[in-house]
Amino acid sequence: MNLIYNKSSFDNAIEVNNYPWGFRLKTNRRYWIETTKNGDRLCYCTLNPKNNIWCAVKKSTYNAVDLLYFDKNNHVKTYGIHKYGSNKKKLDEFLSKINYDSLNDLQKKQICKLKSINKVMEKVSFKITKISEYNLSDPVDITRMKTDSNSPETLKREKEQNQIKQHITDSINNTYSQCLIKNKLTKESA
């Protein structure tokens, strides 16, 4: 897989000729990766062969980092890592296949975010416990559920959970700030 870096706009996009338009016509299509503080997403635009005007840009959903490449059939594809559910093993595998130095600063920041989340979450454990059970087709149980949701025990439990979540978030943000410093990335360029 020969990854393609820095194709970041319509003007410097990969242009594919002889792209099918309907059953008989052929046209051009451009592909690039849009990078924002939210991550990367594939963008593409097709030239209408009937009037020679570029159609509206189509955009995929965000990933943490996306890169372009040509598959064995010479089709443009993306290789990337997701923002959610990318554990240390997936991140290490991704990093082993790319040229980190060819990423732009926003992409490097996304890598820092993933590393920070993984580092903190390695130390986090959780368990799910059954508090109570309700029959949602029983009006008495629905009333009991509403009462229980405002009980002192429930409010105390929610407050404790919010404190734990805030501690995890603070730890991730602190680790992320350290990663930015270590990699000489500034918060302002986000």
SULFEN-V698486 format. One record per residue. N is the residue number from 0. SS is DSSP state (hx for helix, st for strand, lp for the rest). PSI is psi in radians with two decimals (none if undefined). OMEGA is omega in radians with two decimals (* if undefined). Layout:
n->N ss->SS psi->PSI omega->OMEGA
n->N ss->SS psi->PSI omega->OMEGA
//
This chain:
n->0 ss->lp psi->2.04 omega->-3.14
n->1 ss->lp psi->1.73 omega->-3.06
n->2 ss->lp psi->2.53 omega->-3.11
n->3 ss->st psi->2.18 omega->-3.08
n->4 ss->lp psi->2.76 omega->2.96
n->5 ss->lp psi->0.60 omega->2.94
n->6 ss->lp psi->1.55 omega->-2.87
n->7 ss->lp psi->0.08 omega->-3.13
n->8 ss->lp psi->2.94 omega->3.09
n->9 ss->lp psi->-0.68 omega->-3.05
n->10 ss->lp psi->-0.55 omega->-3.14
n->11 ss->lp psi->0.41 omega->-3.08
n->12 ss->lp psi->2.86 omega->2.97
n->13 ss->st psi->2.19 omega->3.13
n->14 ss->st psi->2.18 omega->3.13
n->15 ss->st psi->2.18 omega->3.10
n->16 ss->st psi->2.84 omega->3.06
n->17 ss->st psi->0.58 omega->3.12
n->18 ss->st psi->2.34 omega->-3.07
n->19 ss->st psi->2.42 omega->3.05
n->20 ss->st psi->1.80 omega->-3.07
n->21 ss->lp psi->-2.61 omega->-3.08
n->22 ss->lp psi->-0.50 omega->-2.99
n->23 ss->lp psi->-0.55 omega->-3.02
n->24 ss->st psi->2.71 omega->3.05
n->25 ss->st psi->2.63 omega->-3.10
n->26 ss->st psi->-2.87 omega->3.12
n->27 ss->st psi->2.63 omega->3.04
n->28 ss->st psi->2.45 omega->3.11
n->29 ss->st psi->2.46 omega->3.13
n->30 ss->st psi->2.43 omega->3.03
n->31 ss->st psi->2.94 omega->3.10
n->32 ss->st psi->2.13 omega->3.06
n->33 ss->st psi->2.17 omega->3.14
n->34 ss->st psi->2.19 omega->3.07
n->35 ss->st psi->-3.14 omega->3.10
n->36 ss->lp psi->-0.29 omega->3.10
n->37 ss->lp psi->-0.20 omega->-3.11
n->38 ss->st psi->-2.76 omega->-3.10
n->39 ss->st psi->2.63 omega->2.99
n->40 ss->st psi->2.57 omega->3.11
n->41 ss->st psi->2.35 omega->3.03
n->42 ss->st psi->2.51 omega->3.05
n->43 ss->st psi->2.73 omega->-3.06
n->44 ss->st psi->2.38 omega->-3.08
n->45 ss->st psi->2.43 omega->3.10
n->46 ss->st psi->2.17 omega->3.10
n->47 ss->st psi->2.00 omega->-3.08
n->48 ss->lp psi->-0.22 omega->-3.11
n->49 ss->lp psi->-0.55 omega->-3.12
n->50 ss->lp psi->0.02 omega->3.11
n->51 ss->lp psi->0.60 omega->3.08
n->52 ss->st psi->2.42 omega->3.12
n->53 ss->st psi->2.33 omega->3.10
n->54 ss->lp psi->3.01 omega->3.11
n->55 ss->lp psi->2.57 omega->3.13
n->56 ss->lp psi->2.36 omega->3.04
n->57 ss->st psi->2.43 omega->-3.09
n->58 ss->st psi->2.43 omega->3.11
n->59 ss->lp psi->-3.09 omega->3.04
n->60 ss->lp psi->2.86 omega->-3.07
n->61 ss->lp psi->2.45 omega->2.88
n->62 ss->st psi->2.93 omega->3.06
n->63 ss->lp psi->-0.94 omega->3.13
n->64 ss->st psi->2.36 omega->3.06
n->65 ss->st psi->2.51 omega->3.06
n->66 ss->st psi->2.70 omega->-3.14
n->67 ss->st psi->2.69 omega->3.01
n->68 ss->st psi->2.88 omega->3.05
n->69 ss->st psi->2.28 omega->3.10
n->70 ss->lp psi->-3.06 omega->-3.06
n->71 ss->lp psi->-0.37 omega->3.08
n->72 ss->lp psi->0.17 omega->-3.14
n->73 ss->lp psi->0.55 omega->3.04
n->74 ss->lp psi->2.50 omega->3.11
n->75 ss->st psi->2.25 omega->3.12
n->76 ss->st psi->2.93 omega->3.06
n->77 ss->st psi->2.56 omega->3.00
n->78 ss->st psi->2.17 omega->-3.08
n->79 ss->st psi->-3.04 omega->3.10
n->80 ss->st psi->2.39 omega->-3.08
n->81 ss->lp psi->2.71 omega->3.11
n->82 ss->lp psi->-0.51 omega->-3.06
n->83 ss->lp psi->2.45 omega->3.08
n->84 ss->lp psi->0.27 omega->3.11
n->85 ss->lp psi->1.65 omega->-3.12
n->86 ss->lp psi->3.11 omega->-3.07
n->87 ss->hx psi->-0.71 omega->-3.13
n->88 ss->hx psi->-0.80 omega->3.13
n->89 ss->hx psi->-0.69 omega->3.14
n->90 ss->hx psi->-0.78 omega->3.11
n->91 ss->hx psi->-0.70 omega->3.10
n->92 ss->hx psi->-0.77 omega->3.11
n->93 ss->hx psi->-0.85 omega->-3.12
n->94 ss->hx psi->-0.53 omega->3.13
n->95 ss->hx psi->-0.34 omega->-3.08
n->96 ss->hx psi->-0.13 omega->-3.09
n->97 ss->lp psi->2.93 omega->3.01
n->98 ss->lp psi->1.73 omega->-3.06
n->99 ss->hx psi->-0.68 omega->-3.10
n->100 ss->hx psi->-0.32 omega->3.12
n->101 ss->hx psi->-0.11 omega->3.10
n->102 ss->lp psi->2.66 omega->3.03
n->103 ss->lp psi->3.00 omega->-3.06
n->104 ss->hx psi->-0.68 omega->3.13
n->105 ss->hx psi->-0.65 omega->3.09
n->106 ss->hx psi->-0.71 omega->3.10
n->107 ss->hx psi->-0.61 omega->3.10
n->108 ss->hx psi->-0.65 omega->3.08
n->109 ss->hx psi->-0.67 omega->3.08
n->110 ss->hx psi->-0.74 omega->3.08
n->111 ss->hx psi->-0.73 omega->3.12
n->112 ss->hx psi->-0.83 omega->-3.13
n->113 ss->hx psi->-0.75 omega->3.10
n->114 ss->hx psi->-0.73 omega->-3.12
n->115 ss->hx psi->-0.79 omega->3.12
n->116 ss->hx psi->-0.81 omega->-3.13
n->117 ss->hx psi->-0.74 omega->-3.11
n->118 ss->hx psi->-0.79 omega->-3.13
n->119 ss->hx psi->-0.75 omega->-3.06
n->120 ss->hx psi->-0.30 omega->3.03
n->121 ss->lp psi->-0.51 omega->-3.07
n->122 ss->lp psi->0.02 omega->-3.09
n->123 ss->lp psi->2.32 omega->3.01
n->124 ss->lp psi->2.75 omega->3.13
n->125 ss->lp psi->2.78 omega->3.04
n->126 ss->lp psi->2.65 omega->3.14
n->127 ss->lp psi->2.19 omega->3.14
n->128 ss->lp psi->2.56 omega->3.12
n->129 ss->lp psi->2.16 omega->-3.14
n->130 ss->lp psi->-0.88 omega->3.11
n->131 ss->lp psi->3.02 omega->-3.09
n->132 ss->lp psi->2.45 omega->-3.11
n->133 ss->lp psi->2.54 omega->3.00
n->134 ss->lp psi->1.88 omega->-3.03
n->135 ss->lp psi->-0.11 omega->3.06
n->136 ss->lp psi->0.00 omega->3.13
n->137 ss->lp psi->2.03 omega->-3.12
n->138 ss->hx psi->-0.57 omega->3.12
n->139 ss->hx psi->-0.74 omega->3.12
n->140 ss->hx psi->-0.62 omega->3.11
n->141 ss->hx psi->-0.72 omega->3.08
n->142 ss->hx psi->-0.76 omega->3.11
n->143 ss->hx psi->-0.70 omega->3.13
n->144 ss->hx psi->-0.77 omega->3.13
n->145 ss->hx psi->-0.70 omega->3.11
n->146 ss->hx psi->-0.79 omega->-3.13
n->147 ss->hx psi->-0.57 omega->-3.09
n->148 ss->hx psi->-0.32 omega->3.10
n->149 ss->lp psi->0.22 omega->-3.12
n->150 ss->lp psi->2.72 omega->3.11
n->151 ss->hx psi->-0.64 omega->3.14
n->152 ss->hx psi->-0.78 omega->-3.14
n->153 ss->hx psi->-0.78 omega->3.13
n->154 ss->hx psi->-0.68 omega->3.10
n->155 ss->hx psi->-0.78 omega->-3.14
n->156 ss->hx psi->-0.75 omega->3.12
n->157 ss->hx psi->-0.68 omega->3.11
n->158 ss->hx psi->-0.76 omega->3.10
n->159 ss->hx psi->-0.76 omega->3.13
n->160 ss->hx psi->-0.71 omega->3.11
n->161 ss->hx psi->-0.64 omega->3.09
n->162 ss->hx psi->-0.73 omega->3.12
n->163 ss->hx psi->-0.79 omega->3.12
n->164 ss->hx psi->-0.71 omega->3.13
n->165 ss->hx psi->-0.68 omega->3.10
n->166 ss->hx psi->-0.73 omega->3.11
n->167 ss->hx psi->-0.80 omega->3.13
n->168 ss->hx psi->-0.76 omega->3.11
n->169 ss->hx psi->-0.70 omega->3.13
n->170 ss->hx psi->-0.74 omega->3.12
n->171 ss->hx psi->-0.78 omega->3.14
n->172 ss->hx psi->-0.68 omega->3.11
n->173 ss->hx psi->-0.78 omega->3.12
n->174 ss->hx psi->-0.68 omega->3.11
n->175 ss->hx psi->-0.77 omega->3.11
n->176 ss->hx psi->-0.71 omega->3.10
n->177 ss->hx psi->-0.68 omega->3.12
n->178 ss->hx psi->-0.72 omega->3.11
n->179 ss->hx psi->-0.76 omega->3.13
n->180 ss->hx psi->-0.82 omega->-3.12
n->181 ss->hx psi->-0.65 omega->-3.10
n->182 ss->lp psi->0.19 omega->3.09
n->183 ss->lp psi->0.76 omega->3.08
n->184 ss->lp psi->2.47 omega->-3.12
n->185 ss->lp psi->2.65 omega->3.10
n->186 ss->hx psi->-0.50 omega->-3.07
n->187 ss->hx psi->-0.50 omega->-3.08
n->188 ss->hx psi->0.22 omega->3.14
n->189 ss->lp psi->none omega->*
//
